[in-house]
């Protein structure tokens, strides 16, 4: 603990023994006792030190006590220093008046009473200490006030010159302070900025999000940071980052909110430029990769087309130039036929890919028995397997139901997978084919699928190539030294055909030399009329399993894709509805005029006139002519703005592709207020 500084006490007497006596009495006070043997010496002491009290002898040779006191009072530094006069002579009233007139605070007669002297000196010492403490506090207060003024000036300067907008609002949402930058960003004058909230300067397209996020922030009390576009009254648009934090008192009470607005327009523009550069670089890289793939494909195509031509042309020239015996002629014709079939398959694959790219690959759909399809594909590839001494093992579940699809294309899927497996399986290997029923969940609803697996013991697929195995023109080895022919199109065609049938396909392999497994899953038809009639005839079922909530309903389907029209027609008929399917807007309007359907199901993206055109023309009709028919939009465009545009155009509902039959039926029932019940018999 720091020691309190000692206080100075001035003892003035021309006799040394008197000074010693005074020191003996006052030393117990523990203060600093200063001697002076004359008035002149006393004045010199007062030049350099301040004293709590002066004990001044009256009778001194030369300058006496009164003269000394007069000079002390004439000096500014010592004008108010208390003086106690000491005298050995009886004091007359005249001397007392003179002493008090000179500012004396007391008179003491010698010999001095130690207790009286000590008590009187103590009073002035304590008074001096308190006065000094008050002076120090006053000086400190002046210093603190000066620092506060400097701090306020600094904060005012920082706020005024700040590159970000600053605002303060109270708990009621009223604005209490804004700085100039805030006013510039919001496009407001100083007075306006205190009357309007920053939310009023947010761009109309961002305002709803700003209001929601700010309201959540006020409720939750966490820190706030969001980016919005601001628009001033003069039409200036800038990107702004808004940050805010709650202001709390020392007791944790909410006082309001303080926040900043930072103009980040340049940063946003730079990000957009970078994103554009990245997009361009990505597009350039993809284009270069596509060019490389095209060059590789053309080289492979040239090889694959020229190879059978070599054999065909060679044998045909021999047949024309020489007469061969029957065995040689048969061998030549077999070679020409075999190579012609190979070339025909290559051309068919190229044409299929071309149709896929142009969206013109069509399906002739019906209920298909996958057991029949799989067995037909197995019979077609069996000679290829026997030629390489490859064993075909089959596990085919005869109870697998039907799927909705194109039997020829489904057989093409199985045939391609089998020929692919045989091609990449070495001589003496094995290919397993499994057909079964599996269950899968989609949006917490269990569905049954027909599953076809083709498993081989061949060369396998590397982990690097596995993700690309279904891409067009992709081959694990496209070099001139590759050991397997083909264009790399078969698996790409297979994937597209499976997806057209609303199914999935995936490949598995533990790596090179470990074989490969290809798995196809197709949705089973649930209780379709054909399988249903068959099962009723054999007594498997005796009463309905699913009710027909759309019984008697007249449905108009509009879609320029024949596959989709056929699928939707079949699906609605399964639920008891009467379906009319057309491919264009004009056909649809003609049907509406003649048949007055109960509901319209229309695709949005169609060639010529789209679904928006159809619904606008339909809504322009009188109610009795079909202008108020409920309508549902089907589209591959899944953005929120696409849904809103469909509703604004006049559709009651919007469903994105691929179409979930359960969702569509439920949506139709909802639009028409139909009951949807399942009854078990």
PEFEN-V967199 format. One record per pair of residues at least 6 apart in sequence whose ideal C-beta (glycine too) atoms are under 8 Angstrom apart, sorted by sequence separation. I is the first residue (numbers start at 0). J is the second residue. If there is no record, write none. Layout:
I J
I J
This chain:
12 18
26 32
35 41
44 50
57 63
58 64
71 77
72 78
168 174
169 175
182 188
230 236
247 253
248 254
317 323
354 360
384 390
424 430
439 445
440 446
467 473
476 482
497 503
498 504
508 514
524 530
534 540
535 541
558 564
572 578
581 587
590 596
603 609
604 610
620 626
667 673
668 674
25 32
57 64
71 78
158 165
167 174
168 175
182 189
185 192
216 223
229 236
246 253
247 254
354 361
384 391
402 409
438 445
439 446
474 481
476 483
497 504
508 515
571 578
603 610
619 626
634 641
646 653
668 675
10 18
35 43
56 64
57 65
59 67
62 70
86 94
98 106
107 115
166 174
167 175
187 195
198 206
201 209
228 236
229 237
245 253
246 254
323 331
438 446
460 468
507 515
508 516
556 564
591 599
602 610
603 611
617 625
618 626
645 653
654 662
12 21
35 44
55 64
71 80
107 116
167 176
182 191
228 237
229 238
246 255
351 360
421 430
438 447
439 448
464 473
506 515
507 516
531 540
558 567
581 590
601 610
617 626
654 663
22 32
166 176
167 177
177 187
179 189
182 192
185 195
213 223
228 238
229 239
245 255
246 256
318 328
381 391
420 430
437 447
438 448
477 487
494 504
506 516
507 517
568 578
665 675
10 21
21 32
33 44
71 82
95 106
165 176
166 177
181 192
198 209
212 223
227 238
228 239
245 256
246 257
380 391
436 447
437 448
464 475
474 485
493 504
506 517
507 518
556 567
567 578
579 590
617 628
634 645
642 653
664 675
10 22
22 34
41 53
55 67
107 119
165 177
166 178
177 189
185 197
198 210
226 238
227 239
244 256
436 448
505 517
506 518
556 568
568 580
587 599
601 613
641 653
654 666
55 68
164 177
165 178
187 200
212 225
226 239
243 256
244 257
318 331
417 430
436 449
437 450
474 487
504 517
505 518
567 580
601 614
617 630
632 645
41 55
68 82
84 98
105 119
164 178
186 200
226 240
227 241
243 257
244 258
317 331
377 391
435 449
436 450
461 475
472 486
473 487
504 518
587 601
599 613
652 666
10 25
33 48
165 180
166 181
177 192
185 200
198 213
225 240
226 241
243 258
417 432
434 449
435 450
460 475
472 487
504 519
556 571
565 580
579 594
599 614
18 34
68 84
90 106
164 180
165 181
177 193
181 197
184 200
209 225
224 240
225 241
242 258
243 259
377 393
434 450
471 487
472 488
503 519
504 520
564 580
614 630
632 648
8 25
33 50
161 178
163 180
164 181
176 193
208 225
224 241
241 258
242 259
314 331
433 450
434 451
435 452
471 488
502 519
503 520
554 571
564 581
579 596
652 669
18 36
53 71
90 108
162 180
164 182
174 192
175 193
209 227
223 241
224 242
241 259
314 332
433 451
473 491
502 520
526 544
564 582
599 617
614 632
632 650
637 655
652 670
82 101
84 103
89 108
104 123
159 178
161 180
164 183
174 193
208 227
223 242
241 260
242 261
432 451
433 452
472 491
502 521
526 545
552 571
630 649
631 650
634 653
636 655
651 670
8 28
64 84
82 102
83 103
86 106
158 178
159 179
164 184
174 194
222 242
223 243
240 260
314 334
315 335
373 393
432 452
471 491
501 521
502 522
525 545
630 650
631 651
632 652
634 654
635 655
15 36
30 51
38 59
82 103
83 104
84 105
86 107
87 108
164 185
174 195
222 243
223 244
239 260
240 261
314 335
374 395
431 452
432 453
433 454
469 490
470 491
500 521
501 522
561 582
584 605
630 651
631 652
632 653
633 654
634 655
635 656
8 30
10 32
37 59
39 61
64 86
82 104
83 105
84 106
85 107
86 108
87 109
174 196
205 227
222 244
239 261
373 395
431 453
432 454
468 490
469 491
497 519
549 571
554 576
556 578
558 580
583 605
610 632
629 651
631 653
632 654
633 655
634 656
7 30
8 31
10 33
13 36
38 61
39 62
81 104
83 106
84 107
86 109
205 228
239 262
240 263
311 334
430 453
431 454
552 575
553 576
554 577
555 578
556 579
557 580
559 582
582 605
584 607
585 608
631 654
633 656
5 29
6 30
7 31
8 32
9 33
10 34
11 35
12 36
13 37
37 61
38 62
78 102
83 107
85 109
172 196
204 228
238 262
239 263
310 334
311 335
430 454
431 455
469 493
497 521
550 574
551 575
552 576
553 577
554 578
555 579
556 580
557 581
558 582
559 583
583 607
584 608
610 634
5 30
6 31
8 33
10 35
11 36
37 62
38 63
42 67
202 227
220 245
237 262
238 263
310 335
370 395
430 455
469 494
549 574
550 575
551 576
552 577
554 579
556 581
557 582
583 608
584 609
588 613
633 658
5 31
7 33
9 35
11 37
38 64
41 67
45 71
85 111
166 192
201 227
202 228
238 264
370 396
429 455
430 456
548 574
549 575
550 576
551 577
553 579
555 581
557 583
587 613
591 617
11 38
49 76
50 77
53 80
55 82
57 84
201 228
202 229
203 230
216 243
237 264
311 338
370 397
428 455
429 456
547 574
548 575
549 576
557 584
38 66
42 70
49 77
52 80
53 81
55 83
56 84
57 85
58 86
168 196
201 229
202 230
238 266
310 338
311 339
428 456
547 575
584 612
588 616
11 40
38 67
42 71
45 74
51 80
52 81
53 82
54 83
55 84
56 85
57 86
58 87
72 101
200 229
201 230
238 267
370 399
428 457
557 586
584 613
588 617
591 620
596 625
599 628
601 630
603 632
11 41
41 71
50 80
51 81
52 82
53 83
55 85
56 86
58 88
68 98
72 102
200 230
308 338
369 399
557 587
587 617
595 625
598 628
599 629
600 630
601 631
602 632
603 633
604 634
45 76
49 80
52 83
54 85
57 88
166 197
200 231
229 260
307 338
311 342
379 410
424 455
597 628
598 629
599 630
600 631
601 632
602 633
603 634
604 635
618 649
9 41
38 70
42 74
45 77
65 97
69 101
209 241
306 338
307 339
369 401
389 421
423 455
424 456
425 457
555 587
584 616
592 624
596 628
597 629
598 630
599 631
601 633
602 634
604 636
617 649
631 663
21 54
65 98
68 101
220 253
368 401
369 402
420 453
424 457
425 458
567 600
591 624
592 625
595 628
598 631
600 633
603 636
611 644
615 648
68 102
202 236
307 341
308 342
367 401
372 406
376 410
380 414
387 421
419 453
420 454
421 455
423 457
424 458
591 625
611 645
614 648
615 649
9 44
45 80
68 103
223 258
307 342
366 401
367 402
371 406
375 410
379 414
383 418
389 424
399 434
416 451
420 455
423 458
469 504
555 590
610 645
614 649
631 666
9 45
65 101
83 119
366 402
367 403
377 413
399 435
400 436
417 453
555 591
614 650
631 667
57 94
83 120
226 263
366 403
367 404
372 409
376 413
380 417
384 421
387 424
389 426
392 429
394 431
395 432
399 436
416 453
420 457
469 506
591 628
611 648
304 342
365 403
367 405
372 410
376 414
380 418
383 421
387 425
388 426
389 427
390 428
391 429
392 430
393 431
394 432
395 433
396 434
398 436
413 451
468 506
603 641
9 48
17 56
217 256
364 403
365 404
367 406
387 426
388 427
389 428
390 429
391 430
392 431
393 432
394 433
395 434
396 435
412 451
555 594
563 602
631 670
364 404
365 405
369 409
373 413
377 417
387 427
389 429
390 430
392 432
393 433
394 434
396 436
413 453
610 650
7 48
9 50
57 98
226 267
304 345
364 405
365 406
372 413
376 417
380 421
387 428
389 430
391 432
393 434
394 435
465 506
553 594
555 596
629 670
7 49
8 50
11 53
12 54
14 56
81 123
303 345
362 404
363 405
367 409
527 569
553 595
554 596
557 599
560 602
603 645
629 671
7 50
8 51
9 52
11 54
13 56
186 229
362 405
465 508
553 596
554 597
555 598
557 600
558 601
559 602
7 51
8 52
9 53
10 54
11 55
12 56
185 229
197 241
363 407
528 572
553 597
554 598
555 599
556 600
557 601
558 602
6 51
8 53
9 54
11 56
81 126
184 229
186 231
300 345
528 573
552 597
553 598
555 600
556 601
557 602
8 54
13 59
185 231
186 232
362 408
384 430
460 506
527 573
552 598
554 600
559 605
12 59
13 60
186 233
400 447
402 449
461 508
526 573
558 605
559 606
11 59
460 508
462 510
557 605
559 607
186 235
300 349
400 449
459 508
461 510
601 650
399 449
459 509
460 510
461 511
459 510
460 511
459 511
11 64
184 237
458 511
459 512
557 610
448 502
458 512
459 513
184 239
377 432
459 514
460 515
11 67
459 515
557 613
457 514
456 514
457 515
373 432
455 514
423 483
454 514
455 515
197 258
373 434
422 483
454 515
455 516
454 516
197 260
422 485
453 516
454 517
499 562
600 663
370 434
452 516
453 517
369 434
452 517
54 120
452 518
451 518
452 519
600 667
17 85
52 120
450 518
451 519
450 519
598 667
419 489
450 520
451 521
52 123
418 489
419 490
449 520
51 123
52 124
448 520
449 521
598 670
12 85
51 124
448 521
449 522
555 628
598 671
415 489
448 522
449 523
597 671
51 126
52 127
185 260
415 490
447 522
448 523
558 633
51 127
184 260
446 522
447 523
50 127
51 128
415 492
416 493
184 262
373 451
415 493
447 525
167 246
181 260
175 255
180 260
369 449
411 492
412 493
439 520
369 451
411 493
170 253
437 520
170 254
412 496
169 254
170 255
411 496
412 497
169 255
24 111
168 255
409 496
436 523
167 255
168 256
408 496
24 113
28 117
167 256
21 111
27 117
167 257
168 258
424 514
570 660
574 664
20 111
25 116
166 257
167 258
408 499
409 500
567 658
17 109
24 116
25 117
28 120
165 257
166 258
408 500
423 515
566 658
24 117
28 121
165 258
166 259
570 663
30 124
165 259
166 260
570 664
21 116
25 120
164 259
165 260
405 500
420 515
563 658
28 124
163 259
164 260
404 500
163 260
164 261
403 500
420 517
163 261
402 500
419 517
162 261
163 262
416 517
416 519
412 519
8 120
409 521
554 667
549 664
552 667
8 124
548 664
404 521
6 124
549 667
352 471
402 521
403 522
549 668
552 671
402 522
548 668
6 127
402 523
403 524
552 673
6 128
401 523
402 524
400 523
401 524
399 523
400 524
403 527
549 673
3 128
548 673
401 527
548 674
548 675
401 529
548 676
401 530
400 530
546 676
546 677
545 677
546 678
545 678
360 495
543 678
544 679
352 488
355 491
360 496
544 680
349 486
351 488
355 492
362 499
543 680
348 486
362 500
542 680
349 488
352 491
360 499
541 680
348 488
352 492
355 495
540 680
345 486
348 489
351 492
348 492
369 521
501 657
366 524
366 527
366 529
403 566
366 530
403 569
299 474
296 472
295 472
302 479
299 477
306 484
293 472
295 474
298 477
292 472
292 473
303 484
295 477
302 484
303 485
303 486
299 485
300 486
299 486
299 487
296 486
296 487
364 562
362 561
361 561
362 562
361 562
364 565
364 566
362 565
364 569
442 659
444 661
441 659
